[in-house]
Amino acid sequence: MTATDLDRILAIADIVHPAYPEERGVFEERLALYPAGCRVAECRGDAIGYGVMHPGKLGVPPPLDSPLGALPPDADCLYLHDIALLPMARGTGLGAGVLGYAHRLAGREGWRWLALTSTPGARSYWERVGFTSYREGGPALAAKLASYGGGMSYMTAPIRPS
């Protein structure tokens, strides 16, 4: 992903996540802070999906539509900010490809965990690919999840060895 992809990324986000809008600056900052975690999926030159991930702390997801300011110096996981595929791209293996990339990236960085905040509709997918609900966050985690709206789940998965 490059800065020139951001309009395409935002257009995909508007289609895939209309209930969870985020400002352009959120994506700009993630790309600037951790370009290795920002990927675009294309088909015949058209963007059909993206993945945005960055170093994080287990149990401490960023609130929705908020800048990070900086990456945590004591990161212990790779946080999957968003993996979004247009309906035409679903079932093609792209989601699995992005998830495989996340596992390899986390392994290279020395982290043992992937983490994400799941929307209610995506939770069963994340469970099928090895994520489970994180139960150790307490009130602080509950407050962060509330910033997204009802029914959100913070989930983790151990990375798969390469």
N, C-alpha and C positions, 0 to 999 in steps of 0.2 A: 504494500500500500504506500502511496505517496500523497502529498498534499493535493495533487490534481485529482485524486480519486474521491475526495471528500463529498463532492456533490452527488456522486453516484451512490456512495455509502449512505448518505442521508436520505436519498430517495428510497433505497431498500429499507432502511429503518422505518420510514413512514408507512410502508406497506406492511412490513412484518410486525412491527411493534407500535401500532397507533396509540395504544393505551399507555405507553411508556416513553414519551418523547424526551429526547435529549438535544441540547443545543450543539451546534457545530463546534464550539470551543471545547467541549468534552472530548470529541474525537480528535481534534487538533492536538490537544494536550497529550492524550494517550499515545498518539503517533510520535510526537516530539520526545516524550519521556522513554518510550520503549518500542522503537520501530520493529524490532524482531518479533513482537507480538501482534503486529497488525498485518493482516493478509486479505487479499481480494480474490474471489473466485470469478472467473470469466468464461464465457462461452461465445465464441465468434466475435470477440471484442466487446461484448456487453457484460457488465457486472451483474452477476446473478446471486452473489452472496459475499459475506465477509466474516472475518473473525478478528476480534480485538481482545487481547489478553495482556496482563502485566503482572509484575511481582506484587505480592500481597502478604498479609498476615492472616493466618487461620482465625476464623471467627470475627474478623473485622472487615466486612465488605464496605466499599464506599457507598454513600447514599446515592440514589438515582439523580442523574443530571447535575453532578457536582464535580468540580476539578479535584485532582489529587494533591496538587501543589508540588509534590515530589514523590519519588518512589521510596518505600520504607527501607531504610538501610539494613534492617533486620528481617527482611522478607523470609518467609518460610514456606511459601506456596506460589503457584502460578494461578492468578485469579482470572477466570474467563469472564471478562466484562460482557461480551456478547458474541454469539455465533448466530448469524441470521442468514437464511437462505430464502430466496423467492420461491413461491409455490412450484414453479416449473423446475427448480433445481432439487427439490426434495425427492428422496428415493434414488438419487444418482450416486450415492456414496461420498458426496462432498462433505457432509457433516462428519462422517467417520474420518475422512481425510484431515479435516481441520482438527478434530480431536486427537488423531494420531500425531499431528504436528505439535499440539500442545503437550502431549506426553513426552515427546522427544526433546522439546525445548526445556521443559521442566527438569528432565533428567540431565541435560547438559549443564544447567544452572545449579544442579545439586539439590533441588527441592524434591521432596517425597510426595507432595500433595498437589492436586488440582482443586480449586474451589470455585463456586459460582452461586449466583442468586437465581433461582428458577421461578419463572412465571407458573401459575397453576396449571396451565395447559401443557407445559413442556415437562412437568415433573416426571411423568411416566417414561418419557424418552430418556431422561437423565438416569433414572433408576435402571433402565434396561442396559445402559452402557457403563454401569458400575458405580454410580454416585449414590450416596446415602445422606440422609438428613444429619446435620451437625447439631449435636445436643448440648454443647458446652458454652454457648455464647451468652446466656443469661439476658438480663434486661437491656444491656447495651446493644446486643445483636437484635433483639426484638424491636428496639427503637429504629435501628437502621432499616430493617425489613419493612417496618411501617411506612417509611418514606416512599416505598414503591407502591403501596396499596395492599389490599387484603390478599391472603392466600399465598404469599411468597414463601419460598423455602431456601434456606442457605444449605448447600450441599457440598460434599467433598468426595474425592476418590483418590486412592493411592495411585501414583503413577505406575504405568506398566513399564517394565524393563525393556530397553531397546534390544 
